[in-house]
Structure formats: C-alpha cells, structure tokens
C-alpha cells in the first residue's frame, strides 16, 4: 500500500521543465556508472549530491537517498532519463551508449513521473574504479567508477589491471605481461564483431578456465610463471586469477565461437566435431593446459551445445536459412540455446551455461560441491 501511495504521489506531482546546468559539458567516460557520472556533473556545477538527484526525479522508495558511487549505483526510469539528459546537455542516445545502466533493459519500469532508485545492490554489474592515468589525461577530477560485467577490467591504453579488491588497492601494471593486454584487445574485438554470440563464447570459456583454476592439478605452469612476474601483487591468487588465465580464456572463446557458428549454420557433422575437439586440445596443450581436463570440460560444453539436425520440411529449411548466421569468423553470431537474451545481461560469472565459478570447491565429477565453499564477492 505504501508503494501504491508513493506511486500516486509521483504521478500527481507537476514537474517544471528541466534547466540545463551552467557547466554541463563534463567529460564522458565509456562504461561509467550513472551515479559516478551524476556525481561528477553535480560537482562541476557546485550542487550537493543530495540536492542534485531530486532535480530530475523522486526516489522510488520512501526516504531514498543517493549513495556513494564506490559502493552502489542509481537507476532511472524513462521520464527521469529525459530530464537528466536535458540537464546534462547530452542526447538520451549518447548517454545510453556511454553509461550502461541507462540502457533500455536497465531502466526502471515505473511509469508516470520521473523516478530514480539507489538500491543496496547493483544488479547486472560490478563497480570498478576507472584507470587513474586515464582520468588524469582526460581532466576528470574525481574518482570515476565503471559499471562493469566483472569485478575487474583492463586498461589497454595504459596496460593496467583494474579492480577494487584489497580496499582500493592500486591497479596492477601489466608491462611484464603484454599477452594479457593483447588478450583483452582480442576479446573486445570478438565481442564487438560477433555480438551476443561472442559474449556467450567468452563467458563459457571463462567458466571453464575458472574450473581449471579451482583444481590446482589442472593449472597450467604458465599461470604460475605469470603470477611470479607480478611480484607482490601475485600473492593474492584469487584476485589475479582472471589475469593469469585471460590469454587462454580468450583463445578458447575464439575456438568455441567457430564451432558455434558451424552448429547454428547446421553444417557441423560428428566428424568435423571430432577434428575441432582435437584442435582445441592441441591449442591449449601448446599453452601447457593439461590435455585430459581440456577434453572433459569441453566435452561437457559440447553436450550443452549439441549438433543441430538439418531441417526436413521445405518451410523449416526456409526458416533456418533466414535465421542462421552468415559465413565468416568476424560476422555477427546470435546467441542460441542454452543461452538466452536474459542470461547475457547477467554478470560474466553468471552468464555462462556452465556451472563453474572462480573460487568454487569442485567435486571429483568436476561439478561445484553442493553447499560448498565459494570465495567470491562484489568489487
């Protein structure tokens, strides 16, 4: 009943036309959280944060207040976004392109007047501090935070591994691990060119690498070499684990995407599948990942992505012809079952069709232990 009364109050309120701010041209940071950008905009105009958010909407929950962008993020409905964009002097489309939590699928469903919310959690994202070298170069004064799909990010421009682990520990320099920066560039290229299918392929590859990391006997000696090159930062093994296996995860993701394209085009035969699997084993064996675990885990993945039978009827063939992806490893690749559009909006660790997460206890059947210990958390 309280929520209903609050909604009626919001609809009854008459809003004046929003006013552009005097100094609204603050630098945009790609992938920034809404709360981080709003704080920088308010600071540039000398407006206290608790007075700034009510300028473009009312809180969804009674007594709601904006929080610290280091710990959470704010969400807007469509009406509040219109006012916010006008105040910032930016088109709505530009803000939605740059700020992930303003995209249509993350807007509040509340209708009527402009509404915002600052929940305790940040669904679908982690908050990761923007590279300080980037902020200094772009004239961004305050700390800025990314709304990222993982608790870490890579700044390819300055060769730094970013996260918020260790109470704001410094970013990790990657000067001695250029293959990590290169892997990140290849991942970005894969996901941008292929779209949803590329994101699904990397999520599945990341899940497999997480399982291999969780079982020390499956670890590649190369990962420990990289860890030693990190010096003191390498002592926090869970923090640096994604960094250490990133190159192998990206290499595996590219191979998974190749097979998935063949599968969706319905040209994948059992013989082709066997040749592909042998190629994957060789690819990762060259990187010192043990062969048998590779075959077992990739075999579980292929079971989740079984061969598609060629359609029998003429109507089914015509439909398949229009739905199947184009030839070419750099063309768009749609997501297909078991992945869904909803699952691809989840964070990286929850996006995969596979059950493994970094930090899981793993049973002898290569499954997460029921009610087992899990070391995770939000950055």
PEVENFEN-V768451 format. One line per field, one symbol per residue. burial: # if it has 24 or more other ideal C-beta (glycine too) atoms within 12 Angstrom, else .. Layout:
BEGIN
burial=???
END
This chain:
BEGIN
burial=.....##..#..........#..#.#################.##.#.#..#########...####.####################.#.#..##.######..###.#.########..##########..##....#.###############.########.....####..#.###.##.###.##.##.####################..###.##..##.##..##..##############################.#....#..##.###.##..#.##..######.###.##..#...............##...#..#####..#...##################.#...#.#.......#.##
END
